[in-house]
Every structure is written in C-alpha cells, then in structure tokens.
Amino acid sequence: MTAVPLGVPEVPARQVAPRRRSREIHVGPVAVGGGAPVSVQSMTTTRTSDIGATLQQIAELTASGCQIVRVACPTQDDADALAVIARKSQIPVIADIHFQPKYVFAAIEAGCAAVRVNPGNIKRFDDQIAQIARAAKDHGTPVRIGVNAGSLDRRLLQKYGRATPEALVESALWEASLFEEHDFRDIKISVKHNDPVVMIEAYRQLAEQCDYPLHLGVTEAGPAFQGTIKSAVAFGALLSRGIGDTIRVSLSAPPVEEVKVGIQILQSLGLRERRLEIVSCPSCGRAQVDVYRLADEVTAGLDGLEVPLRVAVMGCVVNGPGEAREADLGVASGNGKGQIFVKGEVVRTVPESRIVETLIEEAQRLAERMK
C-alpha cells in the first residue's frame, strides 16, 4: 500500500466578489475608493476642545490600526481646536458637523482632511451648498454626505413614512446632486441605519445608482457584543459583494475596540493581511483539557505579535490533529498532554502544564523566521 503524505494541504485563496468600481478620493494621504484597500475608521469620545485628551485618544487609535479618525464639532470651542488637532494627528482627521453650517467652513479652514455633513439636521444646508462646494474645492477637502436614519430630512420622512432604504438613498443622492451642480464630486457617502437588514438594502441600492466611494456603518449598533454581531453581519454581506470602501464599527465601547473589530472583519474576509489568528475549539464532553484557559492564555501570551500567524488550540483528538496540522502552529490536546504541530508536522509532545509556554516559544521562533 502506498503511503499517503499528510502535512499542510494546499488551501485555495479566499475570495470575495470583485470590488465595486468607484471613483477615488483622498482623505489626507489615505486613498478611498478606486480600488484602494478598505480603510478602518473610528471616532473620538473626548471633547474636541480638550486638545490634549483628543490627541491622546487619536494616538491610541493610531497604534491600534485606525487609519482615519472623526472628531465631533458641536461648539465654537471645538471648532477652534480643529487646526491644532488636524496638524498634530498622525492620521487624517474628519470633522463631524451637525446643526451649524458655520462649522463646516471652520473645519475646512482648519485643514481637516475631510468634513462629514448630516444634511438632515444642518440648518438651511441646501441653501449653502454653493459656498461649501467652493470652499471645499479651494482647499482640496472631500465631503462625506452622512445620512442617518435617526436624523433623516423631515420631507423624506413625510414621503416614505419612516427611514426606509429608499428614503436614505434618495436623501444621499439628492444632496450629492446639489454638489454636482457646482462641479464638486470629491464626495463619499454613507446611509446608516441601526437595523442591519435595512442598512444592507440601502447600500445595495446606493451602490447601483452612483459611483461614489461608500463608508459603511451600522449606526447605534449597541454594546460591544451586540454591536459586533450587527456590524459583522452587515459588513460581511456588503463587503463580500464588493460594496464598501471604508468602515466604522459603532460600539458603546472604547473606540480602540471598534478598530479591533473592524480590522478583524476585514481579515476574516481576506480584505486585509491577517495578523495573529487563534483557531480554538468550543470544547465539549470529549475535551480532556481546559480549552478555555488554554485559548485565553495563548491569546494573552501572543498579544502584540504582528506577523500573520494562525495558531490552533484544540482540545481533543477528533478535530484537533487536523486543525493543528492546517495551522502554522497548533496543539492537539488529550489525556493531560498536547502534541505540538509546526507547519503540519508534530515537533514534540508536552504535558498540559507546558502547552502554553511551548506554543509561545514556537510562535516567537516562527515570527523571527518571518521577519
């Protein structure tokens, strides 16, 4: 009988639908649309007028992988702080404007990389689009038209009765058309809703009706667990169809957590080079080791490892060897011990008490080779 070689099988490259073809804009140095990689955004939770606290939070977001940051600008003090923040931030700053149109001009003059406007709640916004378009064009400042279900123009609420996908899309395209009348097309659009089903349909319709880059978001998605699920479902449905150029995961949680979730969503879809990925079993009655503890300790021990490494932490002999063999590094555990796999081959067997330290050692060894 001919022996069948085991080892690491060839895994086909993960693919989603081709990216929707959209026009390219630049938010500072970050290209958006036009085939550029999907970028991850977040928003500061500090008072923008507190320049030190805002810059500190932006630095934390930058370190976590955030590429574009948005800051609120509800007061004159916030507007006055924009120039310093925009100049000192390591990533492009978008000013988030509601209610007062004068802050749109202040943000453009302050050198913000882009301005986000909410047409549904800015006073007499349509009447000032000519001036906004002129100022934005003169300074090379893109505009994001951000339509939200919670602040939809009253005229569209009367027409549709509620914030339907059609209402959100009509609002966004109407505002875009007003900018187009003044030959301004440096635009990005978002149509956010707290219901992923409505949100998905709104973006699907919008993608068919324009070529502007689209910023994805489930607005008011909720606490960390619920918001992560909603965002992953909605973004996965759209990005897998090639729809979406930037994303923001909106969580009732620290902004850095939003960035971590966003990056993980992109990695899961193969839209960003993966970093550390832990594959671990959910445990069951077959498990003969404490899988939860092992997975948590391995994750903590490898925190900060930047190389693309898949590590499998498995608790029994049913799926364990196969999953461990397919990972870069893995352990198949049972009977108080673990078989350590590196690139598909068993390199040693260790007692349960040494599984975590052994995996960390082997991971660091692999990381050194990959540098």
C-alpha positions in Angstrom: 0.0 0.0 0.0 1.3 3.4 -1.0 1.7 5.8 1.9 -0.4 9.0 1.7 1.7 12.0 2.8 -0.1 14.2 5.3 1.3 17.6 6.2 -0.2 21.0 5.3 -2.7 20.9 2.5 -3.0 23.5 -0.2 -5.7 25.9 0.8 -7.3 27.9 -2.0 -7.1 31.7 -1.6 -10.1 33.2 0.0 -12.0 35.4 -2.4 -15.0 37.7 -2.2 -16.7 39.4 -5.2 -14.7 41.9 -7.2 -14.7 45.3 -5.6 -17.4 47.7 -6.9 -15.7 50.2 -9.2 -15.9 53.6 -7.5 -14.2 57.0 -8.1 -11.2 57.6 -5.9 -10.8 60.4 -3.4 -8.1 61.2 -0.9 -8.7 61.8 2.8 -5.3 63.3 3.6 -2.8 60.6 2.4 -5.4 57.8 2.6 -6.8 56.8 -0.8 -10.5 55.9 -0.6 -12.3 54.1 -3.4 -10.9 53.4 -6.9 -9.6 50.0 -5.8 -7.7 51.3 -2.7 -7.8 48.9 0.3 -10.9 49.2 2.6 -9.8 51.5 5.4 -10.9 51.4 9.1 -12.2 54.5 10.8 -13.3 55.4 14.4 -14.4 58.4 16.3 -13.0 60.1 19.4 -15.2 60.2 22.5 -13.4 63.1 24.1 -14.5 66.7 24.0 -12.7 68.0 20.9 -12.0 71.3 22.7 -9.8 69.3 25.1 -6.9 69.1 22.7 -4.6 67.0 24.8 -7.1 64.3 25.6 -8.3 64.2 22.0 -4.8 63.8 20.6 -4.0 61.2 23.2 -7.0 59.2 22.1 -6.1 59.6 18.5 -2.6 58.3 19.3 -4.2 55.2 20.9 -6.4 54.7 17.9 -3.4 55.1 15.5 -1.5 52.4 17.5 -4.4 50.0 17.2 -4.5 50.3 13.4 -7.1 53.0 12.8 -6.4 54.8 9.5 -8.9 57.8 9.7 -10.4 59.4 12.7 -13.5 61.6 13.1 -14.0 64.2 15.8 -17.2 65.9 16.8 -17.6 69.7 16.4 -20.7 70.8 18.2 -19.4 74.1 19.6 -17.1 77.0 18.7 -14.5 75.9 21.2 -14.4 72.5 19.3 -14.0 74.4 16.0 -11.2 76.5 17.4 -9.3 73.3 18.4 -9.5 71.7 15.0 -6.4 73.3 13.5 -4.1 72.1 16.2 -5.6 68.6 16.2 -5.5 68.3 12.4 -1.9 69.4 12.4 -0.7 67.1 15.2 -2.7 64.0 14.5 -0.7 61.1 12.9 -3.8 60.0 10.9 -6.3 62.1 8.8 -8.9 63.9 10.9 -12.5 64.3 9.7 -14.6 67.0 11.3 -18.2 65.8 12.1 -20.6 68.6 11.6 -24.3 68.9 12.7 -26.7 71.7 13.1 -24.4 74.7 12.5 -23.2 75.2 8.9 -20.6 77.7 10.0 -18.6 74.9 11.5 -18.3 73.3 8.0 -16.3 76.3 6.9 -14.3 76.4 10.1 -13.3 72.8 9.6 -12.2 73.4 6.0 -10.2 76.4 7.0 -8.6 74.5 9.9 -7.1 72.0 7.5 -9.2 68.9 8.3 -8.6 66.1 5.9 -12.4 65.9 5.2 -15.7 67.1 6.5 -18.7 65.0 7.4 -22.1 66.7 7.0 -25.5 65.5 8.0 -27.9 67.2 5.6 -30.9 66.2 7.7 -30.1 68.4 10.7 -27.9 71.3 9.4 -29.9 74.5 9.2 -30.6 75.6 5.7 -27.9 73.2 4.4 -29.1 73.1 0.8 -29.0 76.9 0.5 -25.3 76.9 1.4 -24.0 74.1 -0.8 -22.6 76.5 -3.4 -20.4 78.2 -0.8 -19.4 74.9 0.8 -18.5 73.3 -2.5 -16.4 76.4 -3.4 -14.6 76.3 -0.1 -14.0 72.6 -0.2 -12.7 72.7 -3.8 -10.4 75.6 -3.0 -8.8 73.6 -0.1 -9.0 70.2 -1.6 -11.2 68.9 1.2 -13.5 65.9 0.5 -17.0 65.9 1.9 -18.8 62.9 3.3 -22.6 63.1 3.0 -23.7 61.2 6.0 -27.4 60.2 6.0 -28.7 58.7 9.3 -32.0 57.0 9.9 -32.3 59.0 13.2 -31.9 62.4 11.6 -33.5 62.0 8.2 -34.8 65.1 6.5 -38.4 65.7 7.5 -39.5 65.9 3.9 -38.4 62.4 3.2 -39.9 61.1 6.4 -43.3 62.5 5.3 -42.9 61.0 1.9 -41.9 57.5 3.0 -43.4 57.3 6.5 -40.1 56.1 8.0 -36.4 55.7 7.3 -36.7 53.1 4.5 -33.7 52.2 2.3 -35.3 54.2 -0.5 -35.6 57.3 1.8 -32.0 57.0 2.9 -30.7 56.6 -0.7 -32.9 59.4 -2.1 -31.6 61.8 0.6 -28.0 61.0 -0.1 -28.3 61.2 -3.9 -30.2 64.4 -3.7 -27.5 66.1 -1.7 -24.8 64.7 -4.0 -26.6 66.1 -7.0 -26.6 69.6 -5.4 -22.8 69.4 -5.0 -22.6 68.2 -8.6 -24.4 71.3 -9.8 -21.4 73.2 -8.6 -18.9 70.8 -10.2 -17.9 69.2 -6.9 -17.6 65.4 -6.8 -14.9 64.9 -4.2 -17.6 63.0 -2.2 -18.0 59.9 -0.1 -21.5 58.8 1.1 -22.9 56.8 4.0 -26.5 55.8 4.6 -26.6 54.4 8.1 -29.4 52.6 10.0 -29.5 50.6 13.2 -31.2 47.7 11.5 -28.6 45.7 9.5 -31.3 44.4 7.1 -32.4 48.0 6.2 -28.8 49.2 6.1 -27.7 46.4 3.7 -30.5 47.1 1.3 -29.8 50.9 1.4 -26.2 50.4 0.5 -27.1 47.8 -2.2 -29.4 50.3 -3.8 -26.9 53.2 -3.4 -24.1 51.1 -5.0 -26.2 50.6 -8.1 -27.1 54.2 -8.5 -23.8 56.1 -8.1 -20.0 55.6 -8.3 -19.1 57.5 -5.2 -17.0 55.6 -2.6 -19.2 54.4 0.3 -18.5 54.5 4.0 -20.2 51.5 5.8 -21.7 51.7 9.2 -24.5 50.3 11.3 -25.4 53.4 13.4 -26.1 53.0 17.1 -25.2 49.3 16.8 -25.2 48.8 20.6 -23.0 47.4 23.3 -19.8 45.6 22.4 -21.3 42.1 21.9 -24.5 43.1 20.1 -22.8 45.8 18.0 -20.0 43.5 16.9 -22.6 40.9 15.7 -24.7 43.5 13.9 -21.6 45.1 12.2 -20.1 41.8 11.2 -23.3 40.6 9.6 -23.9 43.9 7.7 -20.3 44.5 6.6 -19.8 40.8 5.7 -23.0 40.9 3.5 -21.8 44.1 1.7 -18.1 43.6 1.5 -18.5 40.1 0.2 -20.4 41.7 -2.7 -17.6 44.2 -3.3 -19.5 47.1 -1.7 -17.8 49.4 0.7 -14.6 51.5 0.8 -14.3 52.5 4.4 -15.9 51.1 7.6 -16.6 52.2 11.1 -17.9 49.8 13.7 -20.1 51.8 16.1 -20.0 50.4 19.6 -20.9 51.5 23.0 -17.3 50.7 24.0 -13.9 52.4 23.9 -13.0 53.5 20.3 -10.0 51.2 20.2 -12.4 48.2 20.5 -14.2 49.5 17.3 -10.9 49.4 15.4 -10.1 45.9 16.6 -13.4 44.6 15.5 -13.2 46.4 12.1 -9.8 45.0 11.4 -10.9 41.5 12.3 -13.8 41.7 10.0 -11.6 42.7 7.1 -9.1 40.0 7.9 -11.9 37.4 8.1 -12.9 38.3 4.5 -9.4 38.3 3.2 -9.5 42.1 2.6 -6.6 42.8 4.9 -3.4 40.8 5.5 -4.1 38.7 8.6 -2.1 39.1 11.7 -2.3 36.7 14.6 -5.3 34.4 14.3 -6.3 32.0 17.1 -8.3 28.9 16.0 -9.8 27.2 19.0 -12.5 24.7 19.6 -15.6 25.5 21.6 -15.0 22.5 23.9 -17.4 19.7 24.5 -17.7 16.5 26.5 -14.7 15.0 24.6 -12.3 17.6 25.8 -9.7 16.3 28.2 -8.0 19.7 28.9 -9.3 23.1 29.8 -9.6 24.6 26.3 -11.0 28.0 27.5 -8.0 28.5 29.8 -5.5 27.4 27.1 -7.0 29.7 24.5 -7.1 32.7 26.8 -3.5 32.2 28.0 -2.2 31.6 24.5 -4.0 34.7 23.2 -2.6 36.8 26.1 0.9 35.4 25.6 0.9 36.3 21.9 -0.6 39.7 22.3 1.3 42.2 20.2 2.7 39.7 17.7 2.4 41.5 14.4 3.3 38.7 11.9 0.5 36.8 10.1 0.3 33.6 12.2 -2.5 31.1 12.6 -2.4 29.2 15.9 -4.8 26.3 16.6 -5.6 25.4 20.2 -7.6 22.2 20.1 -9.0 20.1 23.0 -9.5 16.6 21.7 -8.3 14.0 19.2 -11.4 14.2 16.9 -10.7 17.5 15.0 -7.6 18.5 16.9 -4.9 17.0 14.8 -6.4 18.1 11.5 -6.9 21.7 12.7 -3.5 21.8 14.3 -1.9 20.4 11.1 -3.5 23.1 8.9 -2.4 26.0 11.1 1.0 27.5 11.1 1.3 26.3 14.7 -1.1 24.3 16.8 -1.7 21.9 19.6 -3.9 18.8 19.7 -4.6 18.0 23.4 -5.8 15.0 25.2 -5.0 12.8 28.3 -3.3 15.7 30.0 -0.8 16.3 27.2 -0.5 18.0 23.9 1.0 17.3 20.5 2.7 20.5 19.2 2.4 20.9 15.4 4.6 23.4 13.4 3.8 23.8 9.7 1.9 20.5 9.7 4.4 18.3 11.5 4.5 17.1 15.1 7.6 18.6 16.7 7.1 17.4 20.3 4.6 16.2 22.9 4.4 18.1 26.2 2.4 17.8 29.4 -0.7 20.1 29.7 1.2 22.3 32.1 3.7 23.2 29.4 1.4 23.7 26.4 1.1 27.4 26.7 4.8 28.2 27.2 5.7 25.8 24.3 3.3 27.4 21.9 4.6 30.8 22.8 8.2 29.7 22.3 7.4 28.1 18.9 5.4 31.2 17.8 8.3 33.5 18.6 10.6 31.2 16.7 8.3 31.3 13.7 7.9 35.1 14.0 11.7 35.5 13.8 11.9 33.5 10.6 9.1 35.6 9.1 10.8 38.9 9.7 
